[in-house]
Amino acid sequence: MTGRLAGRPLRRREDDRILRGDTRYLDDIDPPGAAHVAFVRSPFAHARIGGVGVPDELDGVTVITAADLEGRARDLPVQGIEGGRVASEGHPVLARDEVRYSGQPVAAVLAESRALAEDAAELVEVDYEPLEPVLAAGDSEVALSEWRRVSGDVDGAFESAAHVVSASHALPRLAPVPMEPRGAIASYDETDDLLTVWVSAQDSHRQLAGLAAVLDRPEESIHVIVPDVGGAFGSKGVVSPETAVVAAAAMATGWTVKWAEDREENFIASYQGRGVEADVELALDGAGTMLALRARIRADLGGYLMPTTAIPGHTTAMLMCGVYDIQAADVEIMGMRTNKVPTGPYRGAGRPEAAYFVERTVDVAARELGIDPLELRRRNLIRDFPYETALGWTYDSGDYVRCLELAEELVKPERHSDDTRVVGTGFGMYVERAGGMFETAVAELLPEGRVLIRSGSSPHGQGHDTTFAQLAADRLGVGIEDVELRFGDSKEVPRGVGTFASRSVAMGGSAVVLAVDALKEKLRELKDPPPGIRASARFESDLVFSSGAYAAVVEIERSTGRLRVLRLVAVDDAGTIVNPLLAEGQVIGGTAQGLGQCLVEEAAYDEEGNPTFASFLGYSLLTAAEMPPVEAAFVESPSPLNPLGAKGIGEGGAIGTPAAVANAVADALGGRRVDPPFTEEKLWRALREAGP
């Protein structure tokens, strides 16, 4: 891909509007006379519901329960996984006979102001019969999802192996914590039988499909509008129970209904990520060649299945061969029901888990075999593409050797200890699935030679407006200022799969260039083309696979266990890079989240199943002051599967960072195994157990 603009590090043109406050987020929309919603949420992790009582003093307040929505709203739909089993029972929009996690919505209270609704919600009386909660996947007897694949002679490989290495790993639950919490507004026009829903979401058409399924309405009778969105990290991808309740309430009452989530609700009720543990075995021959892998993975899925709850675990399982040429594998994942808020896709969505499990095991193997960790990796890296893994995915392109070499060169490995500190270096490689399915775009000629692009791919912080404009301007030979982008309105933009899984440039960008090319062809056929000429394109593709190598140098203070990441190197191969500045921004953001997972973040629950993190007092995020120096570099091995040669970059930092930092911590501790978050107490104890 070449051009005047594509490949250049242009600043985000949308930032001027954002910094000036000219954005319009969900809570900025204030329809006159709207009824405001507050939810009555369960204080118990598990309980039967005997009934819901509404005190007489709640005049002028409407309370909606599950009984009121009978026949009006179904449970949320559940997406299956290829080759596996997923329970068909989805999350109810409001609890019926029982609650399965603290924070589950039981009733909705509508009032003329948010304050009145919140006050009234506290007066609603729910008859709970508390039950014993299940708080760990290992203690659960109910599997919500199951998947297993065996390929190659796994048993034979383990029997003949010179070395068999076993390791157990765990990653905690995490809260996505977008800057803007969730929210929805709904109004219903009975005359036209049209439901209009404004929602803070990652895209409009997945919300449309979800609402159509829950409300049992034709999609053409629903209009979804996604305004400016202040981040999501996966947590706003599918329709939520609360959005469905807002929509159903608008239809039932005829009022415009608004819900804007507060931070406490976002912590306790928005679905979370990770919460996975694994037992991994690796068989190697005498030369350190990886022969086979076994893995048994257990995922804490929470009390119910959200539409995409089972997807991250399936992705983890499918990526358990990592970047290595392993010819035989036996991988199983069990998604277990616990009494916690459901999990779902969170930045990386299964990829960080796989990278962590595989890369930690590789380091354990290197130590047990007495081989340098980098050398063990080099001996086993995939080198020829396309490559079909033992678990069934085909990697389209990559240069894993170059990524690893560059990470080693840039990080400047360091290992030493003295009376006050220990220092170690760790590496973590990854491969991630990206793209896939389809995306659409429409290109239209405007007056004065300007061009309007409508895209089914929708931004929530990634920079679509700049990147897609670069692609269109290059293709048309016009200035970037002559290209306008529109997103997020289901009645205006073409149908798209959406923005998630690092798919925007590979899929959405490819659709844009195909639509622009089709428009150019139409214009060539006309001697005097008038404004209003349009061309559309739908781009379909198999999955593409990004990859990378990350490296970290860490220091642990002996007296306190305090961990400092001295430096971090991020080498990513996302195929062809359209905008290096924006790509680097995505990497830095991803590493910040990956470091947060390593250092301070954990969605913890007490012994009764109550979340201990309902505010920033209980859930920490890294600040800019705590970020170490991060050096980002790119290796470009273009994908043959799309016209741009692009893959994905949005999740690499969150995928590669935890494995690299964890291996650096283990290196500093002399091989001692500790799982994140790497708190001072954990590391202090590990240092004492490891000895001098």
Buried (B, 14 or more C-beta within 10 A) or exposed (E): BEBEBBBBEBEBBBEEBEEEEEBEBBBEBEBEEBBBBBBBBBBBBBBEBEEBEBEEEBEEBBBBBBEBBEEBBBBBBBBBBEEBBBBEEBBBBBBBEBBBBBBBBBBBBBBBEBEBBBBBBEBBEBEBEBBEBBBBBEEBEEBBBBBBBBBBBBBEBBEEBEBBBEBBBBBBBBBBBBEBBBBBBBBBEEEEEBBBBBBBBBBBBBBBBBBBBBBEBEBEBBBBBBBBBBBBBBBBBBBBBBBBBBBBBBBBBEBBBBBBBEEBBBBBBBBBBBBBBBBBBBBBEEEBBBBBBBBBBBBBBBBBBBBBBBBBBBBBBBBBBBBBBBBBBBBBBBBBBBBBBBBBBBBBBBBBBBBBBBBBBBBBBBBBBEBEBBEBBBBBBBEEBEBEBBBEBEBBBBBBBBBBBBBBEBBEBBEEBEEEBBBBBBBBBBBBBBBBBBBBBBBBBBEEEBBBBBBBBBBBBBBBBBBBBBBBBBBBEBEBEBBBBBBBBBEEBBBBBBBBBBBBBBBBBBBBBBBBBBBBEBBEEEEEBEEEBBBBBBBBBBBBBBBBBBBBBBBBBBEEBBBBBBBBBBBBBBBBBBBBBBBBBBBBBBBBBBBBBBBBBBBEBEEBBBBEBBEEEEBBEBEEEBBBEBBBBBBBBBBEBBBBBBBBBBBBBBBBBBBBBBBBBBBBBBBBBBBBBBBEEBBBBBBEEEEE
